[in-house]
Amino acid sequence: MALKENDEVKKVLFFLNEIGIEIIEKELEETFLPGLDLGPNCIYIDYTKLLYPGDILHEAGHLAVTIPSERELVGSTQISKDWPTQGDEIAAILWSYAALHHLQFPAEFVFHPNGYKGHSEWFISNFESGNYMGLPLLEWMGLCLGNKKAGKENKSPFPAMQKWLRD
């Protein structure tokens, strides 16, 4: 079965389309994550080179935590040389965990053994025990609420998201 016909991939693509992240199929040269690259508010996918479909959610996280004016510059020479920052990376990792939760996928879908510089199990263990490093950053971005604030506002706490794209 072609990877783009995989049910999990189709579910991811539908979700990203719903939240406003465009997917463009394109032949890619060598990229940091095989078969994936980022462009202005979009993800380029080369299904012939894509190894781990969960990486699509991680890349979507980078776009999602970036402010709209910068999101439009992704993939161009106009984007800051510092993008993504370490904070952006942490936020994208946690965003992808929330997306997993929303899509009802196992954590290993994104945090596969060949990713995250060998620390996938560490991320899974922390997140599944409720240790959400980076949560104050996602909360500051207006994307979600921690337990305390969610309780005060009678809303669902992280990993539920209040919105998926940063304003």
C-alpha positions in Angstrom: 0.0 0.0 0.0 1.3 3.5 -0.9 2.2 5.4 2.2 -0.1 8.3 1.4 -3.0 5.8 1.3 -2.2 4.6 4.9 -5.2 5.3 7.2 -3.0 7.0 9.8 -1.4 9.3 7.2 -4.8 10.2 5.8 -6.1 11.0 9.3 -3.1 13.3 9.9 -3.5 15.1 6.5 -7.2 15.6 7.1 -6.5 17.1 10.6 -3.8 19.4 9.3 -6.0 20.6 6.5 -8.8 21.3 9.0 -6.5 23.5 11.2 -5.1 25.4 8.2 -1.7 23.7 7.4 -1.4 22.9 3.8 0.2 19.7 2.6 2.0 19.8 -0.8 3.2 16.7 -2.5 6.6 17.5 -4.0 9.8 15.6 -5.0 12.4 16.6 -2.5 16.2 16.3 -2.4 17.9 15.2 0.9 16.2 16.9 3.9 16.8 16.9 7.6 13.7 14.6 8.1 13.5 12.2 5.1 10.7 13.1 2.7 9.7 16.3 4.6 10.4 20.0 4.2 8.7 23.2 5.4 7.5 26.1 3.3 5.3 29.1 3.9 2.4 27.7 6.0 2.8 24.4 4.4 4.6 21.0 4.6 6.2 19.5 1.5 6.0 15.7 1.4 7.8 13.3 -0.8 6.1 10.0 -0.1 8.8 8.1 -1.9 11.4 9.3 0.8 9.2 9.6 3.9 10.3 7.1 6.5 8.2 8.0 9.5 4.7 9.4 9.0 4.7 10.7 12.6 7.4 13.2 11.6 4.6 15.1 9.7 3.1 16.0 13.0 6.4 17.2 14.4 6.9 19.4 11.4 3.4 20.7 11.7 4.1 21.6 15.3 6.9 23.9 14.1 4.5 25.8 11.9 1.7 25.8 14.5 3.9 27.5 17.2 5.2 30.1 14.9 3.4 33.5 14.7 1.5 34.0 11.4 3.8 36.7 10.0 6.8 34.4 10.4 4.9 31.3 9.3 4.5 32.9 5.9 8.3 33.2 5.7 9.2 29.6 6.5 11.3 28.1 3.8 12.5 31.4 2.5 15.7 33.4 3.0 13.6 36.0 4.9 12.9 33.8 7.9 15.2 34.5 10.9 18.4 32.4 10.9 17.5 31.5 14.5 14.2 29.9 13.5 13.3 27.6 15.0 14.6 28.5 18.4 15.1 26.0 21.2 11.8 27.2 22.7 10.1 26.6 19.4 11.6 23.1 19.3 10.3 22.3 22.8 6.9 23.8 21.9 6.7 21.8 18.6 7.5 18.5 20.5 4.8 19.1 23.0 2.3 20.3 20.3 2.9 17.0 18.5 2.1 15.1 21.6 -1.2 17.0 21.9 -1.9 16.2 18.3 -1.2 12.5 19.0 -3.7 12.6 21.8 -6.3 14.4 19.7 -5.9 11.9 16.9 -5.9 9.0 19.4 -2.5 7.6 18.1 0.1 5.9 20.2 3.0 8.1 21.3 5.3 5.9 19.3 3.7 7.3 16.1 5.7 10.5 16.5 8.2 9.4 19.1 9.6 6.5 17.2 12.9 4.8 18.2 14.8 6.4 15.3 13.9 10.0 16.3 14.7 12.6 18.9 18.4 11.7 19.1 17.6 8.4 20.9 15.5 10.1 23.5 12.0 9.0 22.3 11.3 6.8 25.2 12.3 9.6 27.6 9.8 11.9 26.0 7.1 9.3 26.0 7.7 8.4 29.7 7.6 12.1 30.7 4.5 13.0 28.7 2.6 9.9 29.7 3.3 10.6 33.4 2.0 14.2 33.0 5.4 15.9 33.0 4.8 18.3 30.1 8.1 20.2 29.8 7.3 23.3 27.7 3.7 23.5 28.9 4.1 27.1 30.2 5.4 28.1 26.8 2.4 26.6 24.9 0.1 28.2 27.5 1.8 31.6 27.0 1.3 31.2 23.3 -2.4 30.9 24.0 -2.7 27.3 22.6 -3.7 25.4 25.7 -4.3 25.6 29.5 -2.4 23.9 32.3 -4.4 22.1 35.0 -4.7 25.1 37.4 -5.9 27.6 34.8 -8.1 25.1 33.1 -9.8 24.3 36.4 -10.5 28.0 37.1 -11.9 28.5 33.6 -13.8 25.2 33.6 -12.0 24.1 30.4 -10.1 20.9 29.5 -6.4 21.0 30.4 -3.5 20.0 28.2 -3.1 17.7 26.3 -6.4 19.2 25.1 -5.8 22.3 23.0 -7.8 25.5 23.0 -6.6 26.2 19.5 -4.0 24.6 17.2 -2.3 27.6 15.5 -0.6 30.5 17.3 -2.0 34.0 16.6 
